Amino acid sequence: CALSSNNNNNNEIVGDEAAYLIKLREAISPAPPTWFNVTNMCDWSHVICSTVGNNRSVEEINLNSMSLKGTLPSGLNNTFPYLRRLILYNNSLTGPLPSLAGLSSLREVVLSDNFTSIPHGCFQDLYSLDLLDLDSNTDLSPWTFPAYLTASSGLDTLTLGSTNLMGSLPDIFGSFPDLKNLNLYGNSLTGTLPKSITKLLKLAILVLSEQEHGGLSGTIEFLLLEFKEQRELREK
């Protein structure tokens, strides 16, 4: 069903979406003042709604840089089927990031400087995802690169710098033909640079520096040569 912007405030979000926002209001501190004194949740600051059929649904939650503390309630991915943007960067949220798996409308996720763990499969089946930024979540428990991200074939930006990533990089980067920004600095990645990185023909920014515990092997010269060969093959 098509999603369209609508300023008709006579319609309010109800059911699971409304219940989750109430739980979110109670879970974070300080919650925005309008979340307490405005009845229609579509008029809450930092929340954007759209019309889906005859109903209102949350399209965006943007709570960046609000000095928030607390833990996000679970069940987010089972609540907001039309969520497109989740922006929570530069806060002091703790605990696990709720799973986002299956949010097929989700396009932008910016969660820098928060959280202490990422559940397995958290970013699975995000078919519309353009931007995933978890940069500088330095308190995260060690985790491995989410190989299941291959479903997000339209990724433009992937930033996982200083997020306690460990282990090797899977050879899956050919699944991201539109990727322009890949930033994995400041982790504990090991092993050989996957050759599929050379298939990222739109790549403009690649940051792999400051890996602990041995770091990644392979050279930029190798990558540049492979990039050149891939581009030459594409142009034939």
Buried (B, 14 or more C-beta within 10 A) or exposed (E): EEBEEEEEEEBBBEEEBBBBBEBBBEBBEEBBEBBEEEEBBBEBEBBBBBBBEEBBBBBBBBBBEBEBEBBBBBBBBBBBBBBBBBBBBBBEBBBBBBBBBBBEBBBBBBBBBBBBBBBEEBBBBBEEBBBBBBBBBEBBEEBBBBEBBBBBBBBBBBBBBBBBBBBBBBEBBBBBEBBBBBBBBBBBBBBEBBBBBBBBEEBEEBEBEEBEEEBBEBEEEBBEEBBEEBEEEEEE
